[in-house]
Amino acid sequence: MHFEIYPSLELASSGANKVATSQLALPKANCDEVFATDGYAASVANLSQISLTSDNVFSDGVTQQTPTMSGSVGDGYVAKLNVTI
């Protein structure tokens, strides 16, 4: 999941104003919970072919890009991550 950081809400209307771009490495356990529900057969197949350690983006480590997760499939998830810019 990619995200961009802007200095203010007013400046977020243009990609030219971004301060940083990064991404979240969602924990596999949470992906497995979601993918166990109907409609994710293709995602299950895709996830089985790669891991965070073999991914070309995350293979150098995911510690600073993995959020703390809470919630559930039924209630929705909240991902929390402190991002240093």
N, C-alpha and C positions, 0 to 999 in steps of 0.2 A: 504494500500500500504506500504510494508516494504522497508526499506533502511538501508544501512550500511555506516559508516563513516570510512575513512582510513587516515593515516597521510600524505600520498602522493599518487600520481597516480602510481608511480612505485611499491608501496607496496600493491596496490589494487588487485594484481593478485592472492592473497592467502587470504582465509577467516581467516587465523591465525593472520593476521595483523590488523584486524578491531579494531577501537577504541570504537565504539558504534554501536548498532543496535536499530532501533526504527521503528515507523510506523506513517502514516498519517491517520487521521480520516477525510475522505472527507465529506463535508457538505451535508446533505440530499437533500437540494434544488438542488445542482449540480447533485447529483445522479439521482434525479427525472427527470431533464432535459435530461440527457443522456438516461435514461431508457425509456423515452417517444418515442424514435426513434425505428425503426425496428430492430429486432434481440435480444431484451433484455427481452423477456417474462419471462424467468426463473429467471433473476436478479430481476425483479419486484416482483415476488413471494417470492424470498428469502428475499428481503429487507422488505417486509411487515411483516415478522415473527420476526424481531429484530430491535432494535434501538441502538444508541450509549449509551443510559442510561441503557439499559438492556444487552448489550454485556458484556461477562465475562472479556474482556481485557480493554474496555474503560469505564466500569461502574463506575470507581473511578474518572472519570473526563477526559475531552478531550481538555481542554483549551490549553495546551502546545503542543498538537499534531494535532490541526486543522489549516490548512494553510489558508491564505487569497487567495481567488480564483478570477481570472479574465478570460475573454474570453467567448467563447460560444461553443455550440455543433458543429456548422458549421466551426468555425475558430480554434477550439481547446482550451484547457484550460491551464492556467499557475497557478501553486500552489506555493506560497511563504511562507516559515516558517523559522524563526530563531531557530536554535537548539543549545542548550547549552551543551557542552561536558566537 
